[in-house]
Amino acid sequence: MCGIFGAYNSNKQTNYNLFKESLQLIKHRGPDFDQAKKIDDYIILGHTRLSIIDLSESNHQPFSVDDRYTLTFNGEIFNYLEIKEELKKLGVLFTTTGDTEVVLQAYINWGEECVNKFNGMWAFAIYDKTINKLFCSRDRFGIKPFSYFSSKDEFVFSSEIKPIINYKPSLKQPNLNIIANYCYKSLGAQSEETWFLDIKRLLPAHNLIWEKGKIRTYKYWEYPKKINKNLSYADAKIEFEHLFSDAVKLRMRSDVEVGSTLTSGLDSSSIVGVLRKMGYKGLNTFTAYSKTDDFTDNDKLAYKKSVDLDESKVVKNLNNYFETTPNLINVSFLNYVEKLSNVIYHLESGHSSPATVPIHQVYKKAKGKIKVLMEGQGADELLAGYVSDMASYHMIELIKKGKIITAIKEFKTFNRTYSIKHFILLFLRSFDNKILNFLKNRFLGLEFLNKKQFSFSYVKDTPFKSKNFDDNINKILFSQHTGGLVNLLHYGDALSMSQGIESRLPFMDYRLVEFAFSTPYSFKFNKMKGKLIQREALNNYIPDYISKALIKIGFATPMDNIINTSTEIEDILLNYNYNNFFNNDNIGKMLSMNRNKNKNFTTILFRILSAKIWFKVFIDEKHIKKNILL
């Protein structure tokens, strides 16, 4: 797990000293070693290393073979030992014991098809000096980032955007339309476009080739589209248990200590439960929580008022059950703007989830204790875990089948935990429709951006269309998996790596994903309960009060309380502007109505605040603070 950076120019020599300076901006991703390697006058590859597997110097990068191929690689290939044995049978001799050399030798022997053999998370670039070709790849689901700039003569790429704009300052131009889409509708890092106008992201499951001044990208992997109708539920549970346990086992391959996040939810409990069965005791777990009294009614809008959002009470019992070593972090929201500014510095954009601040504090707490954290990201989008998102589609399916009474009963079950208003808003948002979004903003009645300052065009939440699925609900899960999940993976990588922590995600094992998409919807969601197969396949690993729980919380944050009480936030919302991009008069009205509880604008105000901070951190020369990262 590391940081990568590269610069290629076919017309003039690359600037080695500026390159080395820019590489230091991702030193936090790899604090153990860094190196810039000038391949020739036109290309430099750089790497910052976080040593996890094969800690020796022989595994430093950029890594070369035969003075022809050079690799800079961020990520982990968890099945590298199995691939290594395949390569040995082909006559390959290895000089290291890690996965870096395996990646490069896989490319040398199998070419661009090598990525189909990898089970892991990656973003890498391989330069073939003989034919002057740069081959780049990003993992199937976008766990690891890859940002780039390309022109006729130049190609610059990196794990993060900061080195790119330092190396080419002319690229520090805001992408106003993408920022507006974020402010209006929470568009995130699933988009190919970044918040910088001419800097792109390589999309998940894509390879990129830069050769002879031309760039070419293509998709190398697809989600299964057909349901296995011959699979029984009993057999599916056995297969799920096997695949998930093996996914966890593979991700325990490490030469440093591994810990885990732990919430009151099903996913992290599933991981820790499997590890306990494997014999891991005393595992360090990390939990962020806020106290019950910190939350306002607006913070609880998704739930019934009786729901307690303080997860620490359940997690204390879980740590006793799993015989783990607890690390509970009572999240601090003091100096909130400074904390959010640090988060945005690492995200290089805003994010729609206020949970980014508490999660960042989890990684800070973990730093110094462990280098690797297991996390439960990806289960909800895979197994219909977002009950409030899936409820409407579930009832539509029941009604289509003529099960009206069942639909009414299940809606009543839903309404015991979740609010109807939240249900309706999520249902309308799920259409990702330009007209519906326009009507929603008109209904709110206040325009908080000055559209005369930019040309607005609507950007879909996912770059891929859900075609040819023979299960209608899998279309919804596909949109979640390729849309919102990619955005969540973005902050997971950026914030964990900001503290030199590697985040490993068993639910993102491609074998598990392919299996889940080949199972019918009824295996995943029923009676207003998501992740059915996970609950029942792993019921021997976790306590009943977790496997049978209907509620999902996950890093709840008292954002309404924070916005309504902070004078510093008020000052930014009311007084800061960038080239008149924001309508501060209307933002002031929104803040006043929010504080008076006339309307709930908390989520929109949070996005506006985040966007304004981004302009201050990256664009506005009057406000940019050097060395902001902490």
N, C-alpha and C positions, 0 to 999 in steps of 0.2 A: 504494500500500500504506500503510495508515493505521490509525487507531483511530476508532471512531464511538461516539457516546453521545447519548441523547435522553430527554427526560422530558415526559410529557403528563398533565395533570390537568384533568378537565372541571368540577371543583367549586371549586378554589381556585387561586390564583396559584402558579406554580412558583417555587422558591427559586433565583434567579439566582446569588447568591454561593456557595451550597453546590454548585450545579451546576458552576461554574467550578473550585472546589476539587476536586471529584470527577473532573472531566475530566483533571486533572493526573496521576491515577493510571494513565493509559494514555499518558502523554507519551512513554514509551520506544517506543511503536508509531509515533509520528510526531514525531521530534525537530526537524523543520525549521520547523514552524508549527503553532499551535493557535488555535482560536477557538470561542467559545460564542455562538450567535446566537439571540436571543429573538424568535421569530416573532410572538407576541402574549403576552398575560398567562398563557396556559395551556400553551404549548409552547415548549421550548428544544431546539435541535439543536446538537450539538458535534462537533468533529473535530480530530484531531491528524494532521499530514501528514508522510509520508515521501516526499520529492519524487523521482520516478522518470521520469515522462514529463511533458513541458511543465513545466519548472521555474519558470516565471514566476509572479508573484503573482496573475495573472488566473485561475489554476487553483486558488486556495485554496478551501477549503470551510469550512462549509456553502456550497453553490453554488445560486444562485437564478436563475430566469428569470421575467420579467414580474411580479415581486412576488407570484406565485401559487404557483409550485412551488419547493420547496427540497429539496436532496439532501445527505445525508451518506453517503459511499461508501468502503468498504474493499475493496481488491482491484485487479485489472487485467482489462480486457476486451481480449484480445490481438488480436482482429479488429476493433478500433474503427475503423480506417481504411476497411475495406470497408463497415461499417455507416454510417459518416459519408457515404460516397458515395451510399448509398441515400437517406439523409435529405436530402442536397443536392438530389437529383432531385425530392423532395417540396416543395422551396422553403425548406428550413431554412437559415438563415444562422448561421455559427459565429463566435464571438469568441475561442476558444482552440484550441490544437492538440493537446490531450490527450484522454483517454477519459472524463473526468468529465462534460463537457458532452454527449458522445455518449450516455451512459447516461440523462441527464435528458431529452434531446430524444427519445430512443427511447421513453421512457415517455409523454411528451407526445403523440407521434404514433401510437403503437401500443398504448398502455395496458399492462395487465398481461401481455399476450402478448410484450412486448419481450424478456423474459428468454430466450425460446426462440431468439433470434438471437445471444445472447452466447456467445462461446467464451472462457472465462476462469475466474476465481475471484472471488467477490464475496459481500459482505454489505452491504446498503444499506437506507436508509429514505428515502422521498420523501413530503413533506407537501404536500398540496393545500389551500391556505388557503381557497379558494372554497367547497369542499364539506366541509371539515374532515375529511379522510381521510388516513390514514397507510398507505402501501403499503411493505411490507418484503419482502426476498427474500434467500435464501441459495443459493449455487451448487449445481450438480447433485450434487456428491460431498462437500460439507461441508469444503472446503479452508479457507474463511474462517468464523470463528465468529460466532454471533449468539445472545446470551443475553438473556432478558427476564423481567420481572415484570408481571403484569396483574391488575387487579381491576375492579370495576364502574366506578370513577371514574378509574383511573390506569393508565398504561402507561409502563414504563421499560425501555430496552434499551441494550445496549452490546456492543462487541467482547469485553470481559472483564467479569467479575463484580465486580471491585473497585470501580469507580465506582458500581455499583448499590447495594452494601451500605454504601458511604460516604454516598450520597445518602439511602438509607432503611435506617438501622442496625437496624431491627426485623427485617429480612430475614436477619440474620446468625445463622441457626438451622441446625444440621447436619441433613442428610438421612440418618439413621442406617441406614435400610434399603439405600440405594444404596451407602453406605460399606461395609456388611456384604457386599453382593454383590461389591464390588471385592476385599475381603479374602479371601472364599471362592473366587471364580472369575474374578478379573481384569476384571470389567465396567468399561468405560471410557466415553469421551465419545461413543460411538455412541448412548447412551441419551438420551431427551428430558429426563430428570431430571438435575439437577446435584447436587453435594454440599451445596447450600444448599436447604432444604426447599421454598421457594415460588418458586424461580427456575428457569426452564425454558430449554431450547435449542430454537431453530427447527431442525427436521430438514433434512437435505440435500434439494435439489430441491423445496423448499417455499416458497410465498409466504404472507405474513401480512398481513391487512388489519385495521387498528384504526379503527373508524368508529362514531360515536354510542354510545360506551361498550361496544361489542361487538367481540370478537376472532374472526376466522375464518382458518383455515389450510387450504391445499390443496396437493396435489402437482401440479407442472406438467410433470414429465418421468419417463419410465419406461425401464428397460433393455429392449433387444430380447429377445424371448422365442423367436423362431424362427431356426433355422439355415438359412443359404443353401446349399442342397444342390447348387446348380448351380456353385458356386465351386470351381475346382481349386486344389490346393495351390500350384502354380507361380504362378497368378494372385494367390493370397492373399499370397504372399511379396512380389510386386511392389507390391501395394496397401499392405501393412504398411510397407514401406520408404518409400513415398511419403508416407503419412499421418504416420509418425513423424518423418521429416525435416522436413515442413512444420510439425509441432507444435513442434519445436525452433526452427525458423526464426522462427515467430511469437513465441516467447518470448524471442527476442533483441532485440525492439523495446524500446529503452530509451535514455534520454538520459544514463545513468550507466553505469559499467563493470559488466560481468557476469562472474562466476566460476562455479565448479562444485565440488560435493563429489566426491570420488573414492575408491572403495573397491576391494577386489580382486574385486568382484562384476560381474555382467554389465550391470546397469542404468545405473549412473553411467558405466561405460566406453562404453556405447552412446551416451549423450549427448555425451560428450567426443569420441568417435570421429566422430560426425556433424559436430560443430563443427569438428574438424580438417579434414574433407573440404570444409567450407564456406570454409576459409581462415583460421580463427581460430588463430593461433599465440601462444604465450606466455601463454595463458589461465591465470589463477590457480586452482589446485585445492587443496582442503583435505581432509585425511585425519586421522582420530583413530585411534590404535592403542594397544594395551597389549602389553608384552613377554611372550614365551612363558612365562617363569618366574613371571609374576604369576598364572597360572591354576592352580587346583587340579583334581583329578579331578572334583569335583562341578560345576565350571564347564564341564567338557567332556562332561557326561552325554549330550548330544544326538549326540555324534560318537564315532568311534573314537579311542582315546588317541593314535594317531599323527598326528592332524590338528593342524596348527599354526594357532593363532588370532591370531597376530601378522600383521596385514595389510600392514604397512609394507614388507615384503620384496617383495611382488608390486607394490605401488603405486609403488615407486621405479622399477621397470622400465616400468610403464605411463606414468609421466611422461616418461621418455626416449622411449618409442614415440610418444606424442602431441605431443611438443615443447611441453609445458606447464610452467608455473612452480609447483613443488611447495611446499606449506605443510603439513608433517607435524607433528601435535600428539601428543606422547607424553603420554597422559592422566594427570593428577595426581589421586590419590585422597586426598591429604592434606587434613585438615579436611573430611572427607567429609560430615558432618552439615550443616555450613554450606553446602556446595555443593548438597546435596540439598534443603535448606530453600529456597534461592534458586530452584531448579527448581520446587518445589511452589508457591512464591509465584506464579510465572508460570502454572503449569498450573491453579492453583486447585482441585487435586484430587491424588490419587495417580496413578501410572501403573505398569502392570505391567512395563514395560521398564526395566532398569537402564541401558540405553543413553542415557537422557535426560541423564545427567550428562556423559558424553563428548561428546555432540552439542552440549550447551550450550557446552562449551569450544571446539568448532569454530566456532560462531557468534561467540564472543568473539574468537577469533583473526581471523576474517574482518572484524570491525568495524574500520573505519578504512581497510581496503584496498579493499573493494567494498561495494556496497549491494544487489546482486542475486546470488543463488546458484541455479544450476540443480541439481535433485536428482532422483533416480531413484525416488522414492516412487510406489507404485501398480502397478508392473509385476508383482509377485508375485501379487497378488490378481486381476489381470486375465488372466494367462497361465499360471496354475498353477505358479508359481515356488516355492511352499513344498512341496518334495519330500516332506518327512517328514509333512506334512498330507495330501497328495494320494495318497501311496503306497497306503494301505489302499483307498481308493475305486477306484483304478486296478486293483488286483488283484481286487476284487469284480467290476468290469466284465469283466475277462479271464475269470474263473471263470464268469460268466453266459453268456459266449460259448463255453464249453467248452474254453478254452485253459489247461488246468491246468498243463501243463509250462512254458508261457511264463510263467505267473504265478510258478512256483517259481524259474525262472531270473532273473526280474526282481527278486524278493525278495532273492535272493543278491546281485544288483548293489547294491540298496539297502543291504544289511547290510555292505557293504565300507566304507561311509562313516558311516552312522547306526546308533545303537544300537536294539535291538529294544524295550527298555523304553520309550524315548522314543516310539517308533512306537505302542506300545499306549496310552500315556497320551494322546497327541494324538488317536488314533482315538476313544477314549472321550469325551474332552472335546468333540470335534466334534459330538456328538449334542445338546449344549446341553440336556441333560435334567435335570429337577429331581431325579428319583429316583436317577439315576446319580451326580449331584453329591453328593447326601446320602450315598450308600453310599461314595463316595470319601472324604468327610470322616470318616465312621465308621471306615473302614479306617485312616486316619491315626491315629485313636485319641485325639486331643487336641482339645478344644474351646477355641479361643483367644478367643472372644467370649462375653460374658454375655448370652444371648438373653432373659433376664428384663428387660433394660433397654430392649428395643425389640421391635417386631413385625416378624418377618422374612417377606418374600415374595420368591420367586425371580423374577429379571428376565432375560429372554432377551438373548443377545449382540447380536442385531440387531432393530431395531424393525419390520422388514419381513418378510413371508412370501414364500418362493420359490415362487410359484405359476405354473403354465402354461408352464414352460420345457420345450421338447421335447428338451433334452439334459440328462440327469441330473447330469453333472458341472458344467454351468453353474449348476445350483442351488447347488452348493458354492461356486463362485466368486462367485456373487451374495451369498451369506452373508458371505464374506470381504470383499467389496468394500463392502458396506453395514454391516459389523460392525467387525471389527478394524482395517480400513484407516482408517475414520473416526476411531478412537481414535489411530492413528498420525499422521494429519493434524492432529489437535488439538495434539499436542506439537510437531509441525513448525512450526505457526504460532506457538504461544505462545513457544517458545524462540528462534526466529529473530527474531520481532518484539521480544523482550526486548532485543535488541541493535541494533534498527533495521535488520534485514536482511530483504529480501523473498525468499522461497523460491518458485521457479517449477518446475512439475512437468509435463514434457512427456507423461508416461504418463497424465496425467489429462485430456488433451484429449478432449472428449466424442466427437469423430469416431472416434478410435482405440478408445475404449471400445465404442461402438456396433458398430464393425467386428469387434472381438475377440469380442464376445458373439454375433455372427452366424456365427462360424466353428465347425466341429465340434471336439470335444475332442481328437481325434487330431492336429490342427494345433498343439496347445499342449503336450501331454504324451505321451511315449512312451518306453519302455525306461528308466524311472525318471529321465527327464530332462525338466524343465519348461521352459517358454518356448521350445519348439522353433522356432516360427515367427520369434521374435525372433532367436534364435541364427543361423538360416540366412539370414534376410532381411538381416541386418546383418553378415554374416561378412566383408565387405570393409572394414568400418569398425574392426574390433577384432582383436587378435591371437588366434591359435588357442588359446593357453593360457587365455584367458578364455571364448571362445565354446564351448569343449568341456568346460569344467570342470563337475564334478557337484556340488561342494560349495558351500553358501551359508553365509556367516558373518555379516557385517553388524554392525559396532559391538559386537563381543564384549567383555564386561565381566567382570572377575574378582570377581564379587559374593560368592562363597563366601569367598574370601580376605579381602575387606573386612569382612564380617559377623563372621567368626571372630577377627579381630585387633583390632577397634576397641572400646576401653573406653567411648567415648562412646555408640556404638550400643548396647552392652550396658546402659548406664545407662537409656537411653530405653526399651528393650524390657522391662526388668525392673521399672523404678520409676515410669515416667510412666503416668498413666491419666486418662481424661476421664469423669467421672460413672460410674465403674465399668463402662464399656463393654467394656473388655478384661479377659480372664482372665490376669492377669500370672503367676500360679503356673504355669499350663500353658505359657505363652510361655517362661518360664524353663526348663522341662523340654525344650521344643523346641530352644532355643538350646544347651542342654547336649548333647543327642543329636546336633545338627548338628556341634558342635565335636569330639565324640568319634567322629564318622563312623558312628554307629549308624543314623541316618536322614538323608536329605537334605531339610531344610526351608528351604533357601536362598530359593527364590522366595516362599514364604509369609511368611517373616520379613521379606523386603524389602517386601512389601505392608503388613505390620503396621507396620513402621518408618515407611513413607511416610504411612500413615493417622494415626499418632500425631503425626508432625511437622505434618501439616495441621491437626490440632486445636490444636497449639501456635501455629501461624502465624496462624490465622484466627479461632479460637473462644475459646480459653482466655485470659481477660484477664490472668491471672497470667504468661503466657508470651509474649503477642504482642509482637513487636518492630516498632516503627515504622520505615518507610523501609528495609525489609530488602533491597529489590532492589539488585543490584550489576551 
